[in-house]
Amino acid sequence: MSDYSDVDKKADMQVLHSMGYAQELERRMSSFSNFAVSFSIICILSGGINSLAQATSGAGGAAIGIGWPVGCFVSLVFAVAMAQISSAYPTAGGLYHWGSILGNRFTGWVTAWFNLLGLVTVLGAINVGTYYFFMGSFGASYFGLEDTTTVRILFLLVITGLQAIVNHMGIGLTAKLTDFSGYLIFATAIALSIVCLAAVDTFEIGRLFTFSNYSGEAGGNVWPETSGTWVFLLGLLLPIYTITGYDASAHTSEETVKAATSVPKGMIASVLWSALFGYIMLCSFVLMLPNMDEAAKQGWNVFFWAMDTQVNSVVKDILYLAILVSQWLCGLATVTSVSRMIFAFSRDGGLPASKALAKVSPTYRTPVAAIWTGSILSVLFVWGSSLVTIGETPVYTIVVSCTVIFLFFSFAIPITLGLFAWGTSKWDKMGPWNLGEGMFKLFAVLTVLAMILIFVLGIQPPNGPALYVTVGFLILTGIVWFGFEKRRFRGPPIGEEVARRQAEIAAAEKAVGQH
């Protein structure tokens, strides 16, 4: 980072001070590192592979050939609108601040809770996905493990614990590993694409644009029986669920150099590159399938079935190892994201035990309590929700389908507020990365439409109970706000409060050795 001068450093700190916060975290992340942390969480080798059946057992080839670009565009709409706001307000826990500054204390608080709930459950879901990938690739065949709740939770404790330890030890080590993760995902996606194309029997390019309906029995009951139109729309959840987590670029703003330009660029680049490499990889995979009807019948096991059928066992195991490491690094980056959100919300008193959760280690310059709290909560969530079922569906499955709804709600709230706040006293100064009023408002309106689509798709069978979980959470949120938080929670510093905090800022920076 030789191009990061003292002038740049001073400018980054001044922006933070102007929002009433101290430079407690350490700025060690380059522009590439900021991109890599979001690219690692998106991780096309995690969601793109673990959720593949949503496409192959849905609308078939067209769910990838046509559905993937459409779904990626839905995610891009959110990323572009968020990038505009992140340039103006580059702080850790970005969404919470945007919701507060562009709206009020209540909208900021709600945004924080939606984002936090989404991040904790997403961390659990990513690591559960890693567990199932491990079981399918090495766990059963090499180690003779059986899938039980005990094995699953022990596996999660080990990998989540390692992710927390790395985060605990400083952003420098985490950034190095997420940088490596960025290169590893690119290399593995290319290698997997080449292997798939080399194993193709006959190149049926038309397969990528052929609509089928594999709902019900024909698709291993991944989707209940429904119409061809619905099954295609439901397949959009594969790209939409995969291309999420790019808010990590905003959450690590205070650790990124030249944040006002690096963060928006990192956010958008992570979505575009994931969309492109994911498309090449998944199209190659679909072309490799010996038979679409047979592949659809495999349901959730389609990836392992196809690799076993078409790929040399040594090559297959090397790819599996690279994918497994990528998935662990995806969880590592998610721990970074969730801990910064907990830290940012806590320093304004938004959580129980806020004082402890907002504390930054002078040795490692990381929010240690926030890192371990987010990690432990994600394992407890998986454990608790795996033990309870509603009908025949584990609560875990229902909550994970809500997770993305919660995350996208937390994206949509500040974007919608920005639509009305643009040019008012709440948002009269744009950052250096600026789309212009007309373009931002277009993307803000598209965000609202995209949010409606995601909500409607997210509560369809077999995820019907997700509607009740979401409504229940909204009611609970209302009770907590009006019963307790409305009187207590002050929100982020605004106006005169910023000026009053300057002495505290200097003391906080001195405590962690920031000069």
Stockholm file with secondary structure:
# STOCKHOLM 1.0

chainA/1-515         MSDYSDVDKKADMQVLHSMGYAQELERRMSSFSNFAVSFSIICILSGGINSLAQATSGAGGAAIGIGWPVGCFVSLVFAVAMAQISSAYPTAGGLYHWGSILGNRFTGWVTAWFNLLGLVTVLGAINVGTYYFFMGSFGASYFGLEDTTTVRILFLLVITGLQAIVNHMGIGLTAKLTDFSGYLIFATAIALSIVCLAAVDTFEIGRLFTFSNYSGEAGGNVWPETSGTWVFLLGLLLPIYTITGYDASAHTSEETVKAATSVPKGMIASVLWSALFGYIMLCSFVLMLPNMDEAAKQGWNVFFWAMDTQVNSVVKDILYLAILVSQWLCGLATVTSVSRMIFAFSRDGGLPASKALAKVSPTYRTPVAAIWTGSILSVLFVWGSSLVTIGETPVYTIVVSCTVIFLFFSFAIPITLGLFAWGTSKWDKMGPWNLGEGMFKLFAVLTVLAMILIFVLGIQPPNGPALYVTVGFLILTGIVWFGFEKRRFRGPPIGEEVARRQAEIAAAEKAVGQH
#=GR chainA/1-515 SS CTTCCHHHHHHHHHHHHHTTCCCCSCCCBCHHHHHHHHHHHHIIIIIHHHTTHHHHTTTTHHHHHTHHHHHHHHHHHHHHHHHHHHHHCCCTTHHHHHHHHHTCHHHHHHHHHHHHHHHHHHHHHHHHHHHHHHIIIIIHHHHCCCCCHHHHHHHHHHHHHHHHHHHHTCHHHHHHHHHHHHHHHHHHHHHHHHHHHHTCSSCCGGGGGCCCCCCGGGGTTSSCSCCHHHHHHHHTHHHHHHSCCTTHHHHTGGGBTTHHHHHHHHHHHHHHHHHHHHHHHHHHHHHHCSCHHHHHHTGGGHHHHHHHHHSCHHHHHHHHHHHHHHHHHHHHHHHHHHHHHHHHHHTTTCSTTHHHHTCCCTTTCSCHHHHHHHHHHHHHHHHHHHHCEETTEEHHHHHHHHHHHHHHHHHHHHHHHHHHHBTSTTBCCCCSSCCCHHHHHHHHHHHHHHHHHHHHHHTSTTSTHHHHHHHHHHHHHHHHIIIIIHHHCCCSCCTHHHHHTHHHHHHHHHHTTCC
#=GC SS_cons         CTTCCHHHHHHHHHHHHHTTCCCCSCCCBCHHHHHHHHHHHHIIIIIHHHTTHHHHTTTTHHHHHTHHHHHHHHHHHHHHHHHHHHHHCCCTTHHHHHHHHHTCHHHHHHHHHHHHHHHHHHHHHHHHHHHHHHIIIIIHHHHCCCCCHHHHHHHHHHHHHHHHHHHHTCHHHHHHHHHHHHHHHHHHHHHHHHHHHHTCSSCCGGGGGCCCCCCGGGGTTSSCSCCHHHHHHHHTHHHHHHSCCTTHHHHTGGGBTTHHHHHHHHHHHHHHHHHHHHHHHHHHHHHHCSCHHHHHHTGGGHHHHHHHHHSCHHHHHHHHHHHHHHHHHHHHHHHHHHHHHHHHHHTTTCSTTHHHHTCCCTTTCSCHHHHHHHHHHHHHHHHHHHHCEETTEEHHHHHHHHHHHHHHHHHHHHHHHHHHHBTSTTBCCCCSSCCCHHHHHHHHHHHHHHHHHHHHHHTSTTSTHHHHHHHHHHHHHHHHIIIIIHHHCCCSCCTHHHHHTHHHHHHHHHHTTCC
//
